[in-house]
Structure formats: structure tokens, C-alpha cells
Amino acid sequence: MKKIYIAGFDVFLQNAVQDLNHKKQLCEKYGFKGMIPFDGEVDFTQSNKKIRFDIYHENIKMIDECDIIIANMNNFRHNEADSGTVFEIGYGVALKKDIYIYSSDNRTVVEKTLECDDKAYEKDGMYYDKNDMLIEGFDAKFNIMINESSEFICGDFEDVLKVLVK
């Protein structure tokens, strides 16, 4: 049975345990073993420094053991994905894991930036943000390094599982 590490900002939801356990159940329904950050052994009575250390190492251990990473790339804060999730994707890519990312937003980086940056502009066929910095184009849904290292599914977690079983 292939193991799936479930990455995303879902750990910060108020109903995080319920949400992630539901995703683990969906993994089982589709013939996979789901692994969530809460599966790690962390003693929350320790110092904050030790808690951070343990969470990091437990998550790294699960990524090492998994076959596939499914990452929630919906907007977390502002118009960006969770940076911890992006790190986990990069780590998984380095380990040659299969990476699947999902979002309910099918727009390109340019389209998303134009929506939230009222000073963004087009010049000679290129787009720039309010700080006069180039906005990556090429019809990418995310930064090129994420876009090209992963399989993008427009939808939700279960939509990715449906693609995996085909």
C-alpha cells in the first residue's frame, strides 16, 4: 500500500484534527495509507524550541517514508500558499517523491496577482507588480519551480486521489 504524506495549511484549521483524519480516511477508501503531521510523536509540554524541533523532524521522517505527497496549495495568507507546504514540496522533489498539488483556484499567477495588486500593470506584453517586479507568466498556476515539479489538479484532496487511482 502506497503511503501519502498530506501537506498543507490544514494543520492550522480550527477543526484540523477532524479535517486531516477525514483525509486519512479518504486515503484508505482509495487504497492508500494517509500520513498527517499529527501522526508524529511530539510532547507539547516541552519548551517551544524543542516542540518546533520535534515537529520538524517528525514531518521530515514521514516525508522520507512516504511515496507520494499531496499538497494543499489554496491561498493560505494573502495570495500565497503556505511556506511550510512549499518547503515540504521541495524536500519531496529532492527525494524524487511523486508530488501532487491541488487548489480550487485554476487561475494563473498573473491573474491572481492582478486581482490583489491594484497597481500591477502590463508593459510590452509583460506584467509587473506594484514594486515594479516582473510577475512570472508562462500560464503557470504557481511559481515555476512549484508548477514544474508537481502535478496540478484543480479541485480538492479527493479529486487528487481519484486521479491517482486511474
C-alpha positions in Angstrom: 0.0 0.0 0.0 1.5 3.3 -1.1 1.9 6.0 1.6 0.7 9.6 1.1 2.0 12.5 3.1 -0.8 15.0 3.4 0.8 18.5 3.3 -0.9 21.9 3.7 -2.0 24.6 6.0 -4.9 22.3 7.1 -3.0 21.8 10.4 -3.9 25.4 11.3 -7.7 25.0 10.8 -9.8 25.1 14.0 -11.0 21.6 13.1 -7.6 20.4 11.9 -7.7 17.0 13.6 -11.1 16.2 12.2 -10.2 17.5 8.8 -6.9 15.6 8.5 -8.4 12.4 9.9 -11.1 12.7 7.2 -8.4 13.0 4.6 -6.7 9.9 6.0 -10.0 8.0 5.8 -10.3 9.1 2.1 -6.8 7.7 1.5 -7.9 4.3 2.9 -11.1 4.4 0.8 -8.9 4.8 -2.3 -6.3 2.2 -1.3 -3.6 4.3 0.2 -2.2 4.9 3.7 -2.5 8.6 4.7 0.1 10.2 6.9 -0.6 13.6 8.6 1.6 15.9 10.7 -0.4 14.9 13.8 0.8 11.3 13.5 4.3 12.4 14.8 5.3 11.9 18.4 5.5 15.4 19.9 5.4 16.2 23.6 3.7 19.6 23.8 4.8 20.1 27.5 8.4 20.8 26.4 9.9 24.2 25.6 8.8 25.9 22.3 12.2 25.3 20.8 12.0 21.6 21.5 8.4 21.4 20.2 9.5 23.1 16.9 12.4 20.8 16.6 10.3 17.7 17.2 7.5 18.8 14.8 10.1 19.5 12.0 11.9 16.1 12.5 8.7 14.1 12.7 7.3 15.7 9.5 10.7 15.1 7.7 10.6 11.5 8.8 7.1 11.0 7.4 8.1 12.6 4.1 11.1 10.3 4.0 8.8 7.3 4.4 6.0 8.3 2.0 5.7 7.5 -1.7 3.5 10.5 -2.7 2.9 14.0 -1.3 -0.4 15.6 -1.8 -0.2 19.3 -1.0 -3.0 21.9 -0.5 -1.9 24.9 -2.5 -5.0 27.0 -1.9 -4.3 30.5 -0.7 -3.1 30.5 2.9 -2.3 34.0 3.9 -2.7 36.8 1.4 -2.4 35.4 -2.1 0.3 32.8 -1.4 0.4 29.2 -0.4 1.7 28.1 3.0 5.5 28.4 3.0 5.9 25.3 5.1 3.9 23.3 2.5 6.2 24.8 -0.2 9.2 23.6 1.7 7.7 20.1 2.0 7.1 20.0 -1.7 10.8 21.0 -2.4 12.0 18.4 0.1 9.8 15.8 -1.5 11.1 16.7 -5.0 14.7 16.3 -3.8 13.8 12.8 -2.6 12.1 12.1 -6.0 8.7 11.6 -4.5 5.6 11.9 -6.6 4.2 15.4 -5.9 0.5 16.3 -6.5 -0.7 19.8 -5.7 -4.3 21.0 -5.6 -6.2 24.2 -5.4 -9.7 25.2 -6.2 -8.3 28.3 -8.0 -7.4 27.5 -11.6 -6.1 31.0 -12.4 -2.5 31.8 -13.4 0.0 33.7 -11.2 -0.6 36.8 -13.3 -4.4 36.6 -13.0 -4.2 36.1 -9.2 -1.7 39.0 -8.8 -3.7 41.4 -10.9 -6.7 40.7 -8.6 -4.9 41.5 -5.4 -2.5 44.2 -6.6 -4.3 47.3 -7.8 -1.1 48.8 -9.0 0.0 45.9 -11.1 0.5 46.8 -14.8 1.3 45.4 -18.2 4.2 46.8 -20.3 5.3 45.4 -23.6 3.5 42.1 -23.0 5.0 41.6 -19.6 3.3 42.1 -16.2 4.8 43.9 -13.2 3.6 44.3 -9.6 3.3 47.4 -7.6 7.0 47.2 -6.8 7.9 47.1 -10.5 8.9 43.4 -10.2 8.2 41.0 -13.0 5.2 38.7 -12.4 6.1 35.2 -13.7 4.0 34.4 -16.7 4.0 31.4 -19.0 0.5 30.5 -17.9 1.8 29.0 -14.7 -0.6 28.4 -11.8 2.2 28.9 -9.2 5.9 29.9 -9.2 7.6 28.0 -12.0 9.6 25.8 -9.5 6.4 24.5 -7.9 4.5 24.4 -11.2 7.1 22.2 -13.0 7.9 19.9 -10.1 4.3 18.9 -9.4 1.2 17.6 -11.0 -1.6 20.2 -10.6 -5.2 19.2 -10.0 -7.8 21.9 -9.9 -10.2 20.7 -7.2 -9.9 19.3 -3.7 -8.0 16.5 -1.9 -10.3 13.8 -3.0 -10.0 14.9 -6.7 -6.3 14.1 -6.4 -7.0 10.7 -5.0 -9.4 10.0 -7.9 -6.6 10.9 -10.4 -4.1 8.6 -8.5 -6.4 5.5 -8.8 -6.9 5.9 -12.6 
